[in-house]
Amino acid sequence: MASNTQEAAHGGGSAMPQLDFSTFGNQIFWLVVALVVIYLILSRVALPRIAAVLAERQGTITNDLAAAEDLKAKAVEAENAYNKALADARAEAQRIAAETRAEIQAGLDEAIAKADEQIAAKAAESEKAIAEIKAGALESVKAVANDTAEALVAALGGSADKDAIAKAVAERTKG
């Protein structure tokens, strides 16, 4: 059994070589070498590639942000142009509506003036006709009054003077 402990102590058999104190210096040397190699590989190869990818991503993000700002400015310009065009269109529509209203009003005023002239002419004709009818009616009334007065005087047994009856009827019809 003593030989088993000796073998175990010198790295033979089933003992773990990592825990063998006689190989610690050698193990530490190779650990430092492996760490230096890993550091050199990471610092010379992997980290520059990662930094390049990160820089590329940052550049893409910056470019995308700049493009977004440009598009935003263009959208604002387009919105302003749209609002201006809309305002111009509204002003043009109001101008056209005002012109149309003015044309319609002018035509309406012209038609009203023409209708007023026609109405005035018809009214003058009607007044003239009424005056003629009135004059004719007055003459007829005077004739009937003269005939009636003569008939009354004759019925009462008197003799009627036509000039006196005409004068009396004319005097009564004046007022």
Chimera marker file (.cmm) of the C-alpha trace (Angstrom):
<marker_set name="trace">
<marker id="1" x="0.000" y="0.000" z="0.000" r="1" g="1" b="0" radius="0.5"/>
<marker id="2" x="2.855" y="2.251" z="0.539" r="1" g="1" b="0" radius="0.5"/>
<marker id="3" x="3.695" y="2.074" z="-3.125" r="1" g="1" b="0" radius="0.5"/>
<marker id="4" x="0.169" y="3.265" z="-4.015" r="1" g="1" b="0" radius="0.5"/>
<marker id="5" x="0.599" y="6.401" z="-1.965" r="1" g="1" b="0" radius="0.5"/>
<marker id="6" x="3.908" y="7.057" z="-3.528" r="1" g="1" b="0" radius="0.5"/>
<marker id="7" x="2.521" y="6.611" z="-7.013" r="1" g="1" b="0" radius="0.5"/>
<marker id="8" x="-0.385" y="8.850" z="-6.142" r="1" g="1" b="0" radius="0.5"/>
<marker id="9" x="1.976" y="11.451" z="-4.817" r="1" g="1" b="0" radius="0.5"/>
<marker id="10" x="4.117" y="11.460" z="-7.978" r="1" g="1" b="0" radius="0.5"/>
<marker id="11" x="1.330" y="11.672" z="-10.533" r="1" g="1" b="0" radius="0.5"/>
<marker id="12" x="0.883" y="8.044" z="-11.244" r="1" g="1" b="0" radius="0.5"/>
<marker id="13" x="-2.334" y="6.217" z="-10.622" r="1" g="1" b="0" radius="0.5"/>
<marker id="14" x="-5.682" y="7.785" z="-10.060" r="1" g="1" b="0" radius="0.5"/>
<marker id="15" x="-4.791" y="11.062" z="-8.290" r="1" g="1" b="0" radius="0.5"/>
<marker id="16" x="-5.625" y="14.440" z="-9.937" r="1" g="1" b="0" radius="0.5"/>
<marker id="17" x="-2.523" y="16.076" z="-11.472" r="1" g="1" b="0" radius="0.5"/>
<marker id="18" x="-3.992" y="19.558" z="-11.035" r="1" g="1" b="0" radius="0.5"/>
<marker id="19" x="-3.685" y="19.201" z="-7.295" r="1" g="1" b="0" radius="0.5"/>
<marker id="20" x="-0.113" y="17.943" z="-7.423" r="1" g="1" b="0" radius="0.5"/>
<marker id="21" x="2.003" y="20.715" z="-5.923" r="1" g="1" b="0" radius="0.5"/>
<marker id="22" x="5.095" y="19.622" z="-7.757" r="1" g="1" b="0" radius="0.5"/>
<marker id="23" x="3.506" y="20.610" z="-11.129" r="1" g="1" b="0" radius="0.5"/>
<marker id="24" x="2.040" y="23.977" z="-10.000" r="1" g="1" b="0" radius="0.5"/>
<marker id="25" x="4.811" y="26.080" z="-11.549" r="1" g="1" b="0" radius="0.5"/>
<marker id="26" x="4.451" y="24.337" z="-14.855" r="1" g="1" b="0" radius="0.5"/>
<marker id="27" x="0.647" y="24.661" z="-14.716" r="1" g="1" b="0" radius="0.5"/>
<marker id="28" x="0.823" y="28.373" z="-13.853" r="1" g="1" b="0" radius="0.5"/>
<marker id="29" x="3.265" y="28.970" z="-16.735" r="1" g="1" b="0" radius="0.5"/>
<marker id="30" x="0.937" y="27.344" z="-19.259" r="1" g="1" b="0" radius="0.5"/>
<marker id="31" x="-2.060" y="29.124" z="-17.751" r="1" g="1" b="0" radius="0.5"/>
<marker id="32" x="-0.313" y="32.484" z="-18.239" r="1" g="1" b="0" radius="0.5"/>
<marker id="33" x="0.732" y="31.503" z="-21.786" r="1" g="1" b="0" radius="0.5"/>
<marker id="34" x="-2.850" y="30.429" z="-22.643" r="1" g="1" b="0" radius="0.5"/>
<marker id="35" x="-4.275" y="33.656" z="-21.182" r="1" g="1" b="0" radius="0.5"/>
<marker id="36" x="-1.746" y="35.797" z="-23.095" r="1" g="1" b="0" radius="0.5"/>
<marker id="37" x="-2.511" y="33.921" z="-26.335" r="1" g="1" b="0" radius="0.5"/>
<marker id="38" x="-6.276" y="34.310" z="-25.765" r="1" g="1" b="0" radius="0.5"/>
<marker id="39" x="-5.762" y="37.997" z="-24.953" r="1" g="1" b="0" radius="0.5"/>
<marker id="40" x="-3.695" y="38.534" z="-28.097" r="1" g="1" b="0" radius="0.5"/>
<marker id="41" x="-6.220" y="36.686" z="-30.283" r="1" g="1" b="0" radius="0.5"/>
<marker id="42" x="-9.103" y="38.647" z="-28.773" r="1" g="1" b="0" radius="0.5"/>
<marker id="43" x="-7.347" y="42.024" z="-28.921" r="1" g="1" b="0" radius="0.5"/>
<marker id="44" x="-5.889" y="41.582" z="-32.435" r="1" g="1" b="0" radius="0.5"/>
<marker id="45" x="-8.665" y="39.644" z="-34.202" r="1" g="1" b="0" radius="0.5"/>
<marker id="46" x="-12.003" y="39.365" z="-32.399" r="1" g="1" b="0" radius="0.5"/>
<marker id="47" x="-12.246" y="42.778" z="-30.715" r="1" g="1" b="0" radius="0.5"/>
<marker id="48" x="-11.386" y="44.767" z="-33.899" r="1" g="1" b="0" radius="0.5"/>
<marker id="49" x="-14.060" y="42.827" z="-35.786" r="1" g="1" b="0" radius="0.5"/>
<marker id="50" x="-16.577" y="43.476" z="-33.024" r="1" g="1" b="0" radius="0.5"/>
<marker id="51" x="-15.566" y="47.149" z="-32.928" r="1" g="1" b="0" radius="0.5"/>
<marker id="52" x="-15.929" y="47.349" z="-36.728" r="1" g="1" b="0" radius="0.5"/>
<marker id="53" x="-19.412" y="45.806" z="-36.534" r="1" g="1" b="0" radius="0.5"/>
<marker id="54" x="-20.368" y="48.206" z="-33.751" r="1" g="1" b="0" radius="0.5"/>
<marker id="55" x="-18.967" y="51.176" z="-35.707" r="1" g="1" b="0" radius="0.5"/>
<marker id="56" x="-20.826" y="50.020" z="-38.824" r="1" g="1" b="0" radius="0.5"/>
<marker id="57" x="-24.043" y="49.712" z="-36.819" r="1" g="1" b="0" radius="0.5"/>
<marker id="58" x="-23.498" y="53.155" z="-35.319" r="1" g="1" b="0" radius="0.5"/>
<marker id="59" x="-22.875" y="54.580" z="-38.807" r="1" g="1" b="0" radius="0.5"/>
<marker id="60" x="-26.026" y="52.901" z="-40.111" r="1" g="1" b="0" radius="0.5"/>
<marker id="61" x="-28.021" y="54.261" z="-37.184" r="1" g="1" b="0" radius="0.5"/>
<marker id="62" x="-26.584" y="57.738" z="-37.734" r="1" g="1" b="0" radius="0.5"/>
<marker id="63" x="-27.333" y="57.569" z="-41.465" r="1" g="1" b="0" radius="0.5"/>
<marker id="64" x="-30.853" y="56.298" z="-40.774" r="1" g="1" b="0" radius="0.5"/>
<marker id="65" x="-31.427" y="59.126" z="-38.295" r="1" g="1" b="0" radius="0.5"/>
<marker id="66" x="-30.152" y="61.671" z="-40.833" r="1" g="1" b="0" radius="0.5"/>
<marker id="67" x="-32.381" y="60.155" z="-43.520" r="1" g="1" b="0" radius="0.5"/>
<marker id="68" x="-35.316" y="60.258" z="-41.104" r="1" g="1" b="0" radius="0.5"/>
<marker id="69" x="-34.620" y="63.928" z="-40.389" r="1" g="1" b="0" radius="0.5"/>
<marker id="70" x="-34.465" y="64.640" z="-44.139" r="1" g="1" b="0" radius="0.5"/>
<marker id="71" x="-37.728" y="62.782" z="-44.696" r="1" g="1" b="0" radius="0.5"/>
<marker id="72" x="-39.282" y="64.617" z="-41.773" r="1" g="1" b="0" radius="0.5"/>
<marker id="73" x="-38.186" y="67.969" z="-43.247" r="1" g="1" b="0" radius="0.5"/>
<marker id="74" x="-39.570" y="66.919" z="-46.639" r="1" g="1" b="0" radius="0.5"/>
<marker id="75" x="-42.828" y="65.854" z="-44.986" r="1" g="1" b="0" radius="0.5"/>
<marker id="76" x="-43.074" y="69.229" z="-43.258" r="1" g="1" b="0" radius="0.5"/>
<marker id="77" x="-42.390" y="70.979" z="-46.578" r="1" g="1" b="0" radius="0.5"/>
<marker id="78" x="-44.998" y="68.815" z="-48.295" r="1" g="1" b="0" radius="0.5"/>
<marker id="79" x="-47.498" y="69.560" z="-45.542" r="1" g="1" b="0" radius="0.5"/>
<marker id="80" x="-46.806" y="73.287" z="-45.825" r="1" g="1" b="0" radius="0.5"/>
<marker id="81" x="-47.166" y="73.113" z="-49.612" r="1" g="1" b="0" radius="0.5"/>
<marker id="82" x="-50.416" y="71.163" z="-49.196" r="1" g="1" b="0" radius="0.5"/>
<marker id="83" x="-51.759" y="73.692" z="-46.681" r="1" g="1" b="0" radius="0.5"/>
<marker id="84" x="-50.777" y="76.569" z="-48.998" r="1" g="1" b="0" radius="0.5"/>
<marker id="85" x="-52.402" y="74.867" z="-51.993" r="1" g="1" b="0" radius="0.5"/>
<marker id="86" x="-55.511" y="74.198" z="-49.903" r="1" g="1" b="0" radius="0.5"/>
<marker id="87" x="-55.653" y="77.823" z="-48.760" r="1" g="1" b="0" radius="0.5"/>
<marker id="88" x="-55.134" y="79.017" z="-52.355" r="1" g="1" b="0" radius="0.5"/>
<marker id="89" x="-57.883" y="76.686" z="-53.561" r="1" g="1" b="0" radius="0.5"/>
<marker id="90" x="-60.257" y="77.947" z="-50.857" r="1" g="1" b="0" radius="0.5"/>
<marker id="91" x="-59.466" y="81.561" z="-51.749" r="1" g="1" b="0" radius="0.5"/>
<marker id="92" x="-59.998" y="80.804" z="-55.445" r="1" g="1" b="0" radius="0.5"/>
<marker id="93" x="-63.301" y="79.074" z="-54.664" r="1" g="1" b="0" radius="0.5"/>
<marker id="94" x="-64.427" y="82.066" z="-52.589" r="1" g="1" b="0" radius="0.5"/>
<marker id="95" x="-63.397" y="84.431" z="-55.399" r="1" g="1" b="0" radius="0.5"/>
<marker id="96" x="-65.303" y="82.390" z="-57.964" r="1" g="1" b="0" radius="0.5"/>
<marker id="97" x="-68.324" y="82.219" z="-55.667" r="1" g="1" b="0" radius="0.5"/>
<marker id="98" x="-68.198" y="86.004" z="-55.148" r="1" g="1" b="0" radius="0.5"/>
<marker id="99" x="-67.917" y="86.612" z="-58.913" r="1" g="1" b="0" radius="0.5"/>
<marker id="100" x="-70.812" y="84.247" z="-59.555" r="1" g="1" b="0" radius="0.5"/>
<marker id="101" x="-72.897" y="85.945" z="-56.865" r="1" g="1" b="0" radius="0.5"/>
<marker id="102" x="-72.095" y="89.346" z="-58.404" r="1" g="1" b="0" radius="0.5"/>
<marker id="103" x="-73.031" y="88.115" z="-61.897" r="1" g="1" b="0" radius="0.5"/>
<marker id="104" x="-76.268" y="86.593" z="-60.608" r="1" g="1" b="0" radius="0.5"/>
<marker id="105" x="-77.076" y="89.760" z="-58.648" r="1" g="1" b="0" radius="0.5"/>
<marker id="106" x="-76.384" y="91.922" z="-61.732" r="1" g="1" b="0" radius="0.5"/>
<marker id="107" x="-78.643" y="89.716" z="-63.838" r="1" g="1" b="0" radius="0.5"/>
<marker id="108" x="-81.267" y="89.781" z="-61.111" r="1" g="1" b="0" radius="0.5"/>
<marker id="109" x="-81.073" y="93.574" z="-60.805" r="1" g="1" b="0" radius="0.5"/>
<marker id="110" x="-81.361" y="93.880" z="-64.587" r="1" g="1" b="0" radius="0.5"/>
<marker id="111" x="-84.372" y="91.536" z="-64.639" r="1" g="1" b="0" radius="0.5"/>
<marker id="112" x="-86.009" y="93.417" z="-61.745" r="1" g="1" b="0" radius="0.5"/>
<marker id="113" x="-85.446" y="96.760" z="-63.502" r="1" g="1" b="0" radius="0.5"/>
<marker id="114" x="-86.914" y="95.370" z="-66.724" r="1" g="1" b="0" radius="0.5"/>
<marker id="115" x="-89.874" y="93.914" z="-64.810" r="1" g="1" b="0" radius="0.5"/>
<marker id="116" x="-90.369" y="97.254" z="-63.001" r="1" g="1" b="0" radius="0.5"/>
<marker id="117" x="-90.395" y="99.046" z="-66.370" r="1" g="1" b="0" radius="0.5"/>
<marker id="118" x="-92.911" y="96.576" z="-67.754" r="1" g="1" b="0" radius="0.5"/>
<marker id="119" x="-95.057" y="96.860" z="-64.633" r="1" g="1" b="0" radius="0.5"/>
<marker id="120" x="-94.883" y="100.669" z="-64.783" r="1" g="1" b="0" radius="0.5"/>
<marker id="121" x="-95.871" y="100.584" z="-68.472" r="1" g="1" b="0" radius="0.5"/>
<marker id="122" x="-98.749" y="98.192" z="-67.775" r="1" g="1" b="0" radius="0.5"/>
<marker id="123" x="-99.814" y="100.322" z="-64.789" r="1" g="1" b="0" radius="0.5"/>
<marker id="124" x="-99.791" y="103.461" z="-66.960" r="1" g="1" b="0" radius="0.5"/>
<marker id="125" x="-101.818" y="101.649" z="-69.612" r="1" g="1" b="0" radius="0.5"/>
<marker id="126" x="-104.201" y="100.390" z="-66.941" r="1" g="1" b="0" radius="0.5"/>
<marker id="127" x="-104.558" y="103.855" z="-65.401" r="1" g="1" b="0" radius="0.5"/>
<marker id="128" x="-105.214" y="105.307" z="-68.862" r="1" g="1" b="0" radius="0.5"/>
<marker id="129" x="-107.809" y="102.605" z="-69.549" r="1" g="1" b="0" radius="0.5"/>
<marker id="130" x="-109.375" y="103.165" z="-66.115" r="1" g="1" b="0" radius="0.5"/>
<marker id="131" x="-109.457" y="106.924" z="-66.748" r="1" g="1" b="0" radius="0.5"/>
<marker id="132" x="-111.119" y="106.296" z="-70.133" r="1" g="1" b="0" radius="0.5"/>
<marker id="133" x="-113.595" y="103.876" z="-68.544" r="1" g="1" b="0" radius="0.5"/>
<marker id="134" x="-114.214" y="106.329" z="-65.721" r="1" g="1" b="0" radius="0.5"/>
<marker id="135" x="-114.732" y="109.180" z="-68.187" r="1" g="1" b="0" radius="0.5"/>
<marker id="136" x="-117.000" y="106.985" z="-70.265" r="1" g="1" b="0" radius="0.5"/>
<marker id="137" x="-118.892" y="105.904" z="-67.177" r="1" g="1" b="0" radius="0.5"/>
<marker id="138" x="-119.215" y="109.529" z="-66.010" r="1" g="1" b="0" radius="0.5"/>
<marker id="139" x="-120.562" y="110.511" z="-69.407" r="1" g="1" b="0" radius="0.5"/>
<marker id="140" x="-122.974" y="107.585" z="-69.282" r="1" g="1" b="0" radius="0.5"/>
<marker id="141" x="-124.036" y="108.574" z="-65.763" r="1" g="1" b="0" radius="0.5"/>
<marker id="142" x="-124.578" y="112.165" z="-66.925" r="1" g="1" b="0" radius="0.5"/>
<marker id="143" x="-126.609" y="110.939" z="-69.891" r="1" g="1" b="0" radius="0.5"/>
<marker id="144" x="-128.682" y="108.658" z="-67.673" r="1" g="1" b="0" radius="0.5"/>
<marker id="145" x="-129.067" y="111.465" z="-65.104" r="1" g="1" b="0" radius="0.5"/>
<marker id="146" x="-130.207" y="113.878" z="-67.828" r="1" g="1" b="0" radius="0.5"/>
<marker id="147" x="-132.680" y="111.330" z="-69.182" r="1" g="1" b="0" radius="0.5"/>
<marker id="148" x="-133.932" y="110.469" z="-65.721" r="1" g="1" b="0" radius="0.5"/>
<marker id="149" x="-134.317" y="114.146" z="-64.735" r="1" g="1" b="0" radius="0.5"/>
<marker id="150" x="-136.220" y="114.854" z="-67.952" r="1" g="1" b="0" radius="0.5"/>
<marker id="151" x="-138.448" y="111.848" z="-67.354" r="1" g="1" b="0" radius="0.5"/>
<marker id="152" x="-139.100" y="112.916" z="-63.751" r="1" g="1" b="0" radius="0.5"/>
<marker id="153" x="-139.929" y="116.506" z="-64.728" r="1" g="1" b="0" radius="0.5"/>
<marker id="154" x="-142.195" y="115.203" z="-67.502" r="1" g="1" b="0" radius="0.5"/>
<marker id="155" x="-143.839" y="112.747" z="-65.096" r="1" g="1" b="0" radius="0.5"/>
<marker id="156" x="-144.488" y="115.524" z="-62.617" r="1" g="1" b="0" radius="0.5"/>
<marker id="157" x="-146.203" y="117.400" z="-65.346" r="1" g="1" b="0" radius="0.5"/>
<marker id="158" x="-143.709" y="120.053" z="-66.172" r="1" g="1" b="0" radius="0.5"/>
<marker id="159" x="-141.857" y="120.910" z="-69.240" r="1" g="1" b="0" radius="0.5"/>
<marker id="160" x="-138.163" y="120.260" z="-68.981" r="1" g="1" b="0" radius="0.5"/>
<marker id="161" x="-135.529" y="122.621" z="-70.230" r="1" g="1" b="0" radius="0.5"/>
<marker id="162" x="-132.667" y="120.461" z="-71.474" r="1" g="1" b="0" radius="0.5"/>
<marker id="163" x="-129.993" y="123.099" z="-70.846" r="1" g="1" b="0" radius="0.5"/>
<marker id="164" x="-131.150" y="123.633" z="-67.237" r="1" g="1" b="0" radius="0.5"/>
<marker id="165" x="-131.211" y="119.890" z="-66.541" r="1" g="1" b="0" radius="0.5"/>
<marker id="166" x="-127.733" y="119.422" z="-68.090" r="1" g="1" b="0" radius="0.5"/>
<marker id="167" x="-126.418" y="122.346" z="-66.002" r="1" g="1" b="0" radius="0.5"/>
<marker id="168" x="-127.945" y="120.903" z="-62.783" r="1" g="1" b="0" radius="0.5"/>
<marker id="169" x="-126.538" y="117.380" z="-63.503" r="1" g="1" b="0" radius="0.5"/>
<marker id="170" x="-123.097" y="118.808" z="-64.312" r="1" g="1" b="0" radius="0.5"/>
<marker id="171" x="-123.090" y="120.800" z="-61.075" r="1" g="1" b="0" radius="0.5"/>
<marker id="172" x="-124.028" y="117.701" z="-59.038" r="1" g="1" b="0" radius="0.5"/>
<marker id="173" x="-121.448" y="115.415" z="-60.686" r="1" g="1" b="0" radius="0.5"/>
<marker id="174" x="-118.508" y="117.777" z="-60.104" r="1" g="1" b="0" radius="0.5"/>
<marker id="175" x="-118.200" y="117.179" z="-56.437" r="1" g="1" b="0" radius="0.5"/>
<link id1="1" id2="2" r="1" g="1" b="0" radius="0.2"/>
<link id1="2" id2="3" r="1" g="1" b="0" radius="0.2"/>
<link id1="3" id2="4" r="1" g="1" b="0" radius="0.2"/>
<link id1="4" id2="5" r="1" g="1" b="0" radius="0.2"/>
<link id1="5" id2="6" r="1" g="1" b="0" radius="0.2"/>
<link id1="6" id2="7" r="1" g="1" b="0" radius="0.2"/>
<link id1="7" id2="8" r="1" g="1" b="0" radius="0.2"/>
<link id1="8" id2="9" r="1" g="1" b="0" radius="0.2"/>
<link id1="9" id2="10" r="1" g="1" b="0" radius="0.2"/>
<link id1="10" id2="11" r="1" g="1" b="0" radius="0.2"/>
<link id1="11" id2="12" r="1" g="1" b="0" radius="0.2"/>
<link id1="12" id2="13" r="1" g="1" b="0" radius="0.2"/>
<link id1="13" id2="14" r="1" g="1" b="0" radius="0.2"/>
<link id1="14" id2="15" r="1" g="1" b="0" radius="0.2"/>
<link id1="15" id2="16" r="1" g="1" b="0" radius="0.2"/>
<link id1="16" id2="17" r="1" g="1" b="0" radius="0.2"/>
<link id1="17" id2="18" r="1" g="1" b="0" radius="0.2"/>
<link id1="18" id2="19" r="1" g="1" b="0" radius="0.2"/>
<link id1="19" id2="20" r="1" g="1" b="0" radius="0.2"/>
<link id1="20" id2="21" r="1" g="1" b="0" radius="0.2"/>
<link id1="21" id2="22" r="1" g="1" b="0" radius="0.2"/>
<link id1="22" id2="23" r="1" g="1" b="0" radius="0.2"/>
<link id1="23" id2="24" r="1" g="1" b="0" radius="0.2"/>
<link id1="24" id2="25" r="1" g="1" b="0" radius="0.2"/>
<link id1="25" id2="26" r="1" g="1" b="0" radius="0.2"/>
<link id1="26" id2="27" r="1" g="1" b="0" radius="0.2"/>
<link id1="27" id2="28" r="1" g="1" b="0" radius="0.2"/>
<link id1="28" id2="29" r="1" g="1" b="0" radius="0.2"/>
<link id1="29" id2="30" r="1" g="1" b="0" radius="0.2"/>
<link id1="30" id2="31" r="1" g="1" b="0" radius="0.2"/>
<link id1="31" id2="32" r="1" g="1" b="0" radius="0.2"/>
<link id1="32" id2="33" r="1" g="1" b="0" radius="0.2"/>
<link id1="33" id2="34" r="1" g="1" b="0" radius="0.2"/>
<link id1="34" id2="35" r="1" g="1" b="0" radius="0.2"/>
<link id1="35" id2="36" r="1" g="1" b="0" radius="0.2"/>
<link id1="36" id2="37" r="1" g="1" b="0" radius="0.2"/>
<link id1="37" id2="38" r="1" g="1" b="0" radius="0.2"/>
<link id1="38" id2="39" r="1" g="1" b="0" radius="0.2"/>
<link id1="39" id2="40" r="1" g="1" b="0" radius="0.2"/>
<link id1="40" id2="41" r="1" g="1" b="0" radius="0.2"/>
<link id1="41" id2="42" r="1" g="1" b="0" radius="0.2"/>
<link id1="42" id2="43" r="1" g="1" b="0" radius="0.2"/>
<link id1="43" id2="44" r="1" g="1" b="0" radius="0.2"/>
<link id1="44" id2="45" r="1" g="1" b="0" radius="0.2"/>
<link id1="45" id2="46" r="1" g="1" b="0" radius="0.2"/>
<link id1="46" id2="47" r="1" g="1" b="0" radius="0.2"/>
<link id1="47" id2="48" r="1" g="1" b="0" radius="0.2"/>
<link id1="48" id2="49" r="1" g="1" b="0" radius="0.2"/>
<link id1="49" id2="50" r="1" g="1" b="0" radius="0.2"/>
<link id1="50" id2="51" r="1" g="1" b="0" radius="0.2"/>
<link id1="51" id2="52" r="1" g="1" b="0" radius="0.2"/>
<link id1="52" id2="53" r="1" g="1" b="0" radius="0.2"/>
<link id1="53" id2="54" r="1" g="1" b="0" radius="0.2"/>
<link id1="54" id2="55" r="1" g="1" b="0" radius="0.2"/>
<link id1="55" id2="56" r="1" g="1" b="0" radius="0.2"/>
<link id1="56" id2="57" r="1" g="1" b="0" radius="0.2"/>
<link id1="57" id2="58" r="1" g="1" b="0" radius="0.2"/>
<link id1="58" id2="59" r="1" g="1" b="0" radius="0.2"/>
<link id1="59" id2="60" r="1" g="1" b="0" radius="0.2"/>
<link id1="60" id2="61" r="1" g="1" b="0" radius="0.2"/>
<link id1="61" id2="62" r="1" g="1" b="0" radius="0.2"/>
<link id1="62" id2="63" r="1" g="1" b="0" radius="0.2"/>
<link id1="63" id2="64" r="1" g="1" b="0" radius="0.2"/>
<link id1="64" id2="65" r="1" g="1" b="0" radius="0.2"/>
<link id1="65" id2="66" r="1" g="1" b="0" radius="0.2"/>
<link id1="66" id2="67" r="1" g="1" b="0" radius="0.2"/>
<link id1="67" id2="68" r="1" g="1" b="0" radius="0.2"/>
<link id1="68" id2="69" r="1" g="1" b="0" radius="0.2"/>
<link id1="69" id2="70" r="1" g="1" b="0" radius="0.2"/>
<link id1="70" id2="71" r="1" g="1" b="0" radius="0.2"/>
<link id1="71" id2="72" r="1" g="1" b="0" radius="0.2"/>
<link id1="72" id2="73" r="1" g="1" b="0" radius="0.2"/>
<link id1="73" id2="74" r="1" g="1" b="0" radius="0.2"/>
<link id1="74" id2="75" r="1" g="1" b="0" radius="0.2"/>
<link id1="75" id2="76" r="1" g="1" b="0" radius="0.2"/>
<link id1="76" id2="77" r="1" g="1" b="0" radius="0.2"/>
<link id1="77" id2="78" r="1" g="1" b="0" radius="0.2"/>
<link id1="78" id2="79" r="1" g="1" b="0" radius="0.2"/>
<link id1="79" id2="80" r="1" g="1" b="0" radius="0.2"/>
<link id1="80" id2="81" r="1" g="1" b="0" radius="0.2"/>
<link id1="81" id2="82" r="1" g="1" b="0" radius="0.2"/>
<link id1="82" id2="83" r="1" g="1" b="0" radius="0.2"/>
<link id1="83" id2="84" r="1" g="1" b="0" radius="0.2"/>
<link id1="84" id2="85" r="1" g="1" b="0" radius="0.2"/>
<link id1="85" id2="86" r="1" g="1" b="0" radius="0.2"/>
<link id1="86" id2="87" r="1" g="1" b="0" radius="0.2"/>
<link id1="87" id2="88" r="1" g="1" b="0" radius="0.2"/>
<link id1="88" id2="89" r="1" g="1" b="0" radius="0.2"/>
<link id1="89" id2="90" r="1" g="1" b="0" radius="0.2"/>
<link id1="90" id2="91" r="1" g="1" b="0" radius="0.2"/>
<link id1="91" id2="92" r="1" g="1" b="0" radius="0.2"/>
<link id1="92" id2="93" r="1" g="1" b="0" radius="0.2"/>
<link id1="93" id2="94" r="1" g="1" b="0" radius="0.2"/>
<link id1="94" id2="95" r="1" g="1" b="0" radius="0.2"/>
<link id1="95" id2="96" r="1" g="1" b="0" radius="0.2"/>
<link id1="96" id2="97" r="1" g="1" b="0" radius="0.2"/>
<link id1="97" id2="98" r="1" g="1" b="0" radius="0.2"/>
<link id1="98" id2="99" r="1" g="1" b="0" radius="0.2"/>
<link id1="99" id2="100" r="1" g="1" b="0" radius="0.2"/>
<link id1="100" id2="101" r="1" g="1" b="0" radius="0.2"/>
<link id1="101" id2="102" r="1" g="1" b="0" radius="0.2"/>
<link id1="102" id2="103" r="1" g="1" b="0" radius="0.2"/>
<link id1="103" id2="104" r="1" g="1" b="0" radius="0.2"/>
<link id1="104" id2="105" r="1" g="1" b="0" radius="0.2"/>
<link id1="105" id2="106" r="1" g="1" b="0" radius="0.2"/>
<link id1="106" id2="107" r="1" g="1" b="0" radius="0.2"/>
<link id1="107" id2="108" r="1" g="1" b="0" radius="0.2"/>
<link id1="108" id2="109" r="1" g="1" b="0" radius="0.2"/>
<link id1="109" id2="110" r="1" g="1" b="0" radius="0.2"/>
<link id1="110" id2="111" r="1" g="1" b="0" radius="0.2"/>
<link id1="111" id2="112" r="1" g="1" b="0" radius="0.2"/>
<link id1="112" id2="113" r="1" g="1" b="0" radius="0.2"/>
<link id1="113" id2="114" r="1" g="1" b="0" radius="0.2"/>
<link id1="114" id2="115" r="1" g="1" b="0" radius="0.2"/>
<link id1="115" id2="116" r="1" g="1" b="0" radius="0.2"/>
<link id1="116" id2="117" r="1" g="1" b="0" radius="0.2"/>
<link id1="117" id2="118" r="1" g="1" b="0" radius="0.2"/>
<link id1="118" id2="119" r="1" g="1" b="0" radius="0.2"/>
<link id1="119" id2="120" r="1" g="1" b="0" radius="0.2"/>
<link id1="120" id2="121" r="1" g="1" b="0" radius="0.2"/>
<link id1="121" id2="122" r="1" g="1" b="0" radius="0.2"/>
<link id1="122" id2="123" r="1" g="1" b="0" radius="0.2"/>
<link id1="123" id2="124" r="1" g="1" b="0" radius="0.2"/>
<link id1="124" id2="125" r="1" g="1" b="0" radius="0.2"/>
<link id1="125" id2="126" r="1" g="1" b="0" radius="0.2"/>
<link id1="126" id2="127" r="1" g="1" b="0" radius="0.2"/>
<link id1="127" id2="128" r="1" g="1" b="0" radius="0.2"/>
<link id1="128" id2="129" r="1" g="1" b="0" radius="0.2"/>
<link id1="129" id2="130" r="1" g="1" b="0" radius="0.2"/>
<link id1="130" id2="131" r="1" g="1" b="0" radius="0.2"/>
<link id1="131" id2="132" r="1" g="1" b="0" radius="0.2"/>
<link id1="132" id2="133" r="1" g="1" b="0" radius="0.2"/>
<link id1="133" id2="134" r="1" g="1" b="0" radius="0.2"/>
<link id1="134" id2="135" r="1" g="1" b="0" radius="0.2"/>
<link id1="135" id2="136" r="1" g="1" b="0" radius="0.2"/>
<link id1="136" id2="137" r="1" g="1" b="0" radius="0.2"/>
<link id1="137" id2="138" r="1" g="1" b="0" radius="0.2"/>
<link id1="138" id2="139" r="1" g="1" b="0" radius="0.2"/>
<link id1="139" id2="140" r="1" g="1" b="0" radius="0.2"/>
<link id1="140" id2="141" r="1" g="1" b="0" radius="0.2"/>
<link id1="141" id2="142" r="1" g="1" b="0" radius="0.2"/>
<link id1="142" id2="143" r="1" g="1" b="0" radius="0.2"/>
<link id1="143" id2="144" r="1" g="1" b="0" radius="0.2"/>
<link id1="144" id2="145" r="1" g="1" b="0" radius="0.2"/>
<link id1="145" id2="146" r="1" g="1" b="0" radius="0.2"/>
<link id1="146" id2="147" r="1" g="1" b="0" radius="0.2"/>
<link id1="147" id2="148" r="1" g="1" b="0" radius="0.2"/>
<link id1="148" id2="149" r="1" g="1" b="0" radius="0.2"/>
<link id1="149" id2="150" r="1" g="1" b="0" radius="0.2"/>
<link id1="150" id2="151" r="1" g="1" b="0" radius="0.2"/>
<link id1="151" id2="152" r="1" g="1" b="0" radius="0.2"/>
<link id1="152" id2="153" r="1" g="1" b="0" radius="0.2"/>
<link id1="153" id2="154" r="1" g="1" b="0" radius="0.2"/>
<link id1="154" id2="155" r="1" g="1" b="0" radius="0.2"/>
<link id1="155" id2="156" r="1" g="1" b="0" radius="0.2"/>
<link id1="156" id2="157" r="1" g="1" b="0" radius="0.2"/>
<link id1="157" id2="158" r="1" g="1" b="0" radius="0.2"/>
<link id1="158" id2="159" r="1" g="1" b="0" radius="0.2"/>
<link id1="159" id2="160" r="1" g="1" b="0" radius="0.2"/>
<link id1="160" id2="161" r="1" g="1" b="0" radius="0.2"/>
<link id1="161" id2="162" r="1" g="1" b="0" radius="0.2"/>
<link id1="162" id2="163" r="1" g="1" b="0" radius="0.2"/>
<link id1="163" id2="164" r="1" g="1" b="0" radius="0.2"/>
<link id1="164" id2="165" r="1" g="1" b="0" radius="0.2"/>
<link id1="165" id2="166" r="1" g="1" b="0" radius="0.2"/>
<link id1="166" id2="167" r="1" g="1" b="0" radius="0.2"/>
<link id1="167" id2="168" r="1" g="1" b="0" radius="0.2"/>
<link id1="168" id2="169" r="1" g="1" b="0" radius="0.2"/>
<link id1="169" id2="170" r="1" g="1" b="0" radius="0.2"/>
<link id1="170" id2="171" r="1" g="1" b="0" radius="0.2"/>
<link id1="171" id2="172" r="1" g="1" b="0" radius="0.2"/>
<link id1="172" id2="173" r="1" g="1" b="0" radius="0.2"/>
<link id1="173" id2="174" r="1" g="1" b="0" radius="0.2"/>
<link id1="174" id2="175" r="1" g="1" b="0" radius="0.2"/>
</marker_set>
